[in-house]
Amino acid sequence: MARFSILVVMFLFCVASSYAAKDVDVQDLCKQTKYPSFCLTLLKSKPGNVGGDLVSLAKYSIDVLNTNASATVTLIKKLIAQSRGDPKKQGHYKDCLDHFGEDGILGDILEVRLLLKSSDYQGVNVHMSGVMTNVDDCLSGDSTDTSLLPKYANDVNQVADIILIIAAILLQK
């Protein structure tokens, strides 16, 4: 029985050590992003304070990305309805809906959840690059857009950048 207890204690020590080793310095991580102050603000808002392992930070960031992308889709649908008298604007917003919808960013987010769960960090990286490309493609369609769409889209882009960096770090480990 004593030998079993020692084995359990050793196992728990090894598990605890491996989790402690995976904790990440959020400031170092955020320095690698395009928008370090945005990254710090976002990750500091993570429930349970800042810190934790990279996978937990990625999951949290993906949840935020999903919320932001869904809010952007809602906004785009509203803008489509409001632009009925302007075919050019309506066309731009419909294109953006394609970029943000199920076949675009929202679809990428669903896929990224599965890829992260299976530790396919290269796949996460590829899909986050796709998210950022979709944002750029949406925003390049109308440089005179004075709606909230550019701000919403930029927020999506910034969160995707954080996930991209986390995936790149996970690939190195």
RATA-V512347 format. One record per backbone hydrogen bond with DSSP energy under -1.0 kcal/mol. CO is the residue of the C=O (numbers start at 1). NH is the residue of the N-H. If there is no record, write none. Layout:
{{CO:NH} {CO:NH}}
This chain:
{{1:5} {2:6} {3:7} {4:8} {5:9} {6:10} {7:11} {8:12} {9:13} {10:14} {11:15} {12:16} {13:17} {14:18} {15:19} {16:20} {17:21} {20:23} {25:29} {26:30} {27:31} {29:32} {30:33} {35:39} {36:40} {37:41} {38:42} {39:43} {40:44} {46:49} {52:24} {53:57} {54:58} {55:59} {56:60} {57:61} {58:62} {59:63} {60:64} {61:65} {62:66} {63:67} {64:68} {65:69} {66:70} {67:71} {68:72} {69:73} {70:74} {71:75} {72:76} {73:77} {74:78} {75:79} {76:80} {77:81} {78:82} {79:83} {83:86} {86:90} {87:91} {88:92} {89:93} {90:94} {91:95} {92:96} {93:97} {94:98} {95:99} {96:100} {97:101} {99:105} {100:106} {101:104} {101:107} {104:108} {105:109} {106:110} {107:111} {108:112} {109:113} {110:114} {111:115} {112:116} {113:117} {114:118} {115:120} {116:119} {119:121} {120:124} {121:125} {122:126} {123:127} {124:128} {125:129} {126:130} {127:131} {128:132} {129:133} {130:134} {131:135} {132:136} {133:137} {134:138} {135:139} {136:140} {138:141} {142:145} {148:152} {149:153} {150:154} {151:155} {152:156} {153:157} {154:158} {155:159} {156:160} {157:161} {158:162} {159:163} {160:164} {161:165} {162:166} {163:167} {164:168} {165:169} {166:170} {167:171} {168:172}}
